[in-house]
Amino acid sequence: MPEIEVLLRVARSLTRNDADAEDLVQDTLIRAYKAIDRFDGRHPRAWLLTILRNTHINRNRRRRPELLRDPGGATRHMDEVVSDEVTDASVEASFDAEIEKALGELDEPFRRVIELVDVDGLSYAEAAEVLNVPTGTVMSRLHRGRGRIRDRLDRAGLAPRSH
């Protein structure tokens, strides 16, 4: 039960939709329940996150043909981006908008690591387990992704100044 909130945060970052995230967590918990006899009792969060990742991958494999036939998908994505545009001229709103834009422009591997570690609060080891990569890769991608976001903020005149 204490892991459900972490599962939901990760599922939201994978699906970008609350209803799909809840379905993904439910499917994950059902699969975990069915496989409980194979669980050694160590690292329950990592075990559940692995099941979540694999469940998500399997769902996407089945849905991929649907996505290709859904021309409205790109329009919906653009609507989300436009609705996120900043109309307030305050520095805080501009900063948040630039962060969102920078995150959206990152290559998938960098964006996923930043979402898992900085947004969802996972440790490097947990993020590595979710992504099925070494911990060093998570650390490297996080460093490079943060650097790219910092560069974007600097170009927009919003980066913190070092003294």
C-alpha positions in Angstrom: 0.0 0.0 0.0 2.7 2.6 0.7 4.1 2.1 -2.8 0.8 3.0 -4.6 1.5 6.7 -4.5 4.9 6.2 -6.1 3.3 3.9 -8.7 0.7 6.6 -9.5 3.3 9.3 -9.8 5.4 7.2 -12.2 2.3 6.0 -14.1 1.2 9.7 -14.6 4.6 10.6 -16.0 4.4 7.6 -18.4 0.9 8.1 -19.5 0.4 11.9 -19.0 -3.3 11.1 -18.2 -4.8 10.5 -14.7 -7.3 7.9 -15.9 -4.7 5.9 -17.9 -2.3 6.1 -15.0 -4.9 4.7 -12.6 -5.6 1.9 -15.0 -1.9 1.2 -15.4 -1.4 1.0 -11.6 -4.4 -1.3 -11.3 -3.1 -3.6 -14.0 0.3 -3.5 -12.3 -1.1 -4.5 -8.9 -3.1 -7.3 -10.5 0.0 -8.7 -12.2 2.0 -8.3 -8.9 -0.7 -10.2 -7.0 -0.6 -13.0 -9.6 3.2 -13.2 -9.4 3.6 -12.7 -5.6 4.9 -16.3 -5.2 7.9 -15.3 -7.4 8.7 -12.2 -5.3 11.7 -12.7 -2.9 10.5 -10.0 -0.5 13.4 -7.6 -1.1 13.0 -4.2 -2.8 9.2 -4.1 -3.2 9.2 -0.7 -4.8 11.7 -1.7 -7.5 9.8 -5.0 -8.1 6.5 -3.1 -8.5 8.1 -0.4 -10.7 9.6 -3.1 -13.0 6.1 -4.6 -13.4 4.7 -1.1 -14.0 7.3 -0.4 -16.7 6.7 -3.8 -18.4 3.0 -3.4 -18.3 3.2 0.1 -19.8 5.5 -1.2 -22.6 3.2 -4.1 -23.4 0.2 -1.7 -23.5 2.0 0.6 -25.9 2.9 -2.3 -28.2 -0.8 -3.2 -28.5 -1.9 0.4 -29.0 0.7 1.6 -31.5 -1.5 0.9 -34.5 -4.4 2.9 -32.9 -2.0 5.8 -32.5 -1.1 5.8 -36.1 -4.8 5.9 -37.1 -5.6 8.8 -34.6 -4.9 12.0 -36.5 -6.6 14.0 -33.7 -3.8 12.9 -31.3 -1.4 15.6 -32.6 -4.2 18.2 -32.4 -4.9 17.3 -28.8 -1.2 17.5 -28.0 -1.0 21.0 -29.6 -4.1 22.0 -27.6 -2.4 21.0 -24.4 0.7 23.0 -25.3 -1.3 26.1 -26.3 -3.4 25.9 -23.1 -0.1 25.9 -21.2 1.0 29.2 -22.8 1.7 31.9 -20.3 -0.5 34.9 -20.4 0.7 36.4 -17.2 3.8 38.6 -17.6 5.1 37.8 -14.1 8.6 36.4 -13.9 7.4 33.3 -12.0 4.9 32.4 -14.8 7.5 33.0 -17.4 10.0 30.8 -15.6 7.4 28.0 -15.2 6.5 28.3 -18.9 10.2 28.1 -20.0 10.8 25.1 -17.7 7.8 23.3 -19.3 8.9 24.2 -22.8 12.5 23.1 -22.1 11.3 19.8 -20.6 9.0 19.2 -23.6 11.9 19.9 -26.0 14.3 17.4 -24.4 14.9 14.1 -26.0 12.8 11.4 -24.4 15.6 9.7 -22.4 16.6 13.0 -20.7 12.9 14.1 -20.2 12.0 10.7 -18.6 14.9 10.8 -16.1 14.1 14.4 -15.1 10.4 13.5 -14.6 11.2 10.5 -12.5 13.9 12.0 -10.3 13.0 15.7 -10.1 9.2 15.6 -10.5 8.3 12.2 -9.1 11.0 12.1 -6.4 12.4 8.7 -7.2 16.0 7.9 -6.2 18.6 7.3 -8.9 18.4 3.6 -8.3 14.6 3.6 -8.5 14.7 5.6 -11.8 17.3 3.2 -13.2 15.0 0.3 -12.3 12.0 1.9 -14.0 14.0 2.7 -17.1 16.0 -0.5 -17.1 19.3 1.3 -17.4 22.4 1.5 -15.1 22.3 4.1 -12.3 25.2 5.9 -13.9 23.2 6.4 -17.0 20.4 8.0 -14.9 22.9 10.3 -13.3 24.5 11.2 -16.7 21.1 11.9 -18.4 19.9 13.9 -15.4 23.1 16.1 -15.5 22.8 16.6 -19.2 19.0 17.2 -19.2 19.3 19.7 -16.3 22.1 21.5 -18.2 19.9 21.8 -21.3 17.1 23.3 -19.2 19.5 25.7 -17.6 20.8 26.8 -21.1 17.2 27.4 -22.2 16.5 29.5 -19.0 19.7 31.4 -19.6 18.7 32.2 -23.2 15.3 33.5 -21.9 17.1 35.6 -19.3 15.5 33.6 -16.5 18.5 31.6 -15.2 19.8 32.3 -11.7 22.9 34.5 -11.9 26.0 33.1 -10.2 28.1 35.6 -8.2 
